[in-house]
Amino acid sequence: MSKKIEITQFKSAIGYNKKTKATIKALGIKKLNSPVVVNNDSAHKGMVDKVKHLVRVKEL
């Protein structure tokens, strides 16, 4: 079983392109400062890497 990571968006996606906003939505983030827990697999790591300037990641 893979470990989980907690992703929290700390900066707004306003002003960024559609792909960035779609990545935030695909991660399941709905509001600023609301944590989302997802599996720590390669798909989620790639998405987090694309929006690392907008989110904080904490391993659980």
C-alpha positions in Angstrom: 0.0 0.0 0.0 1.4 3.4 -1.0 1.7 6.2 1.5 -0.6 9.2 1.4 0.3 12.9 1.0 -1.6 15.9 2.1 -1.8 18.7 -0.5 -2.9 22.2 0.5 -3.3 25.1 -2.0 -1.8 28.3 -0.5 -1.8 30.6 -3.5 -4.6 31.4 -5.9 -4.6 30.1 -9.5 -6.1 33.3 -10.8 -3.9 34.6 -13.6 -2.5 31.2 -14.5 -3.3 29.3 -17.6 -6.1 26.7 -18.0 -3.8 23.7 -17.7 -2.7 24.9 -14.2 -6.3 25.4 -13.1 -7.3 22.0 -14.5 -4.4 20.3 -12.6 -5.5 21.9 -9.3 -9.1 20.7 -10.0 -7.8 17.2 -10.9 -6.0 17.0 -7.6 -9.3 17.5 -5.9 -8.6 20.9 -4.4 -11.7 23.0 -4.1 -10.7 25.9 -1.9 -7.6 27.7 -0.7 -6.1 26.3 2.6 -8.3 23.2 2.4 -6.1 20.0 2.7 -6.7 17.1 0.3 -5.3 13.6 1.0 -4.3 11.5 -2.0 -2.1 8.5 -2.7 1.6 9.1 -3.2 1.9 7.6 -6.6 3.7 8.8 -9.8 0.5 10.4 -11.3 -0.1 12.6 -8.3 3.6 13.4 -7.9 3.6 14.6 -11.5 0.6 16.8 -11.0 2.0 18.3 -7.8 5.3 19.0 -9.6 3.4 21.0 -12.2 1.7 23.2 -9.6 4.4 23.2 -6.9 4.4 27.0 -6.9 0.8 27.0 -5.7 0.6 24.1 -3.2 2.3 22.7 -0.1 2.8 19.0 0.3 3.1 17.0 3.5 3.7 13.3 3.8 1.5 11.4 6.1 
